[in-house]
Amino acid sequence: MTPKEKAIELTLGILPYAYCYMGSGMLTNDYDQRVALDSARMAASNVLDSIAQVEQEAKLVAYWLAVKSELPRITFDDLPKPEKKQV
């Protein structure tokens, strides 16, 4: 699916929730295309939210990959020394 096709799909997914018969269109049953195109703006907001979530997940993956790469390098000297118990 091309980016344009996905954008159209997202817009069409929101369109049923947009009331496109605003103003005088309520009386004449005319379809207001400007309101319909606002669905594309709403979809864009959802895409930005998705991008932010993916970026956050990418940072998390990078962190865990760094942890994984450190594990084989751990030596006995890196570990904290146990405290001596007093009796």
C-alpha positions, 0 to 999 in steps of 0.5 A: 500500500502506498503512503497516499493509499494509506492516507486515504484509508485513514481519512475514510476510516474517520469520515463516518464520525465527521458530520459533513452536513453542517450549516445550511447543508443540514437543510439542503442535505448538501455534503460539505467537502471542507468538513470531510477534509477535516477528517484528513487532519484528524487522521494526521493527528493520529499518525503523529501519535503513532509516530511518537509511540514508535519512536518511544518503542525504538528507544526502548529497543535500543536500550535493551540491545545495549543491555544485551551487549553489556551482559557478556562483558560483565566481570566479577569485579563489576559485581557489588561486594556482598556485605559481611553479616554481623553476628 
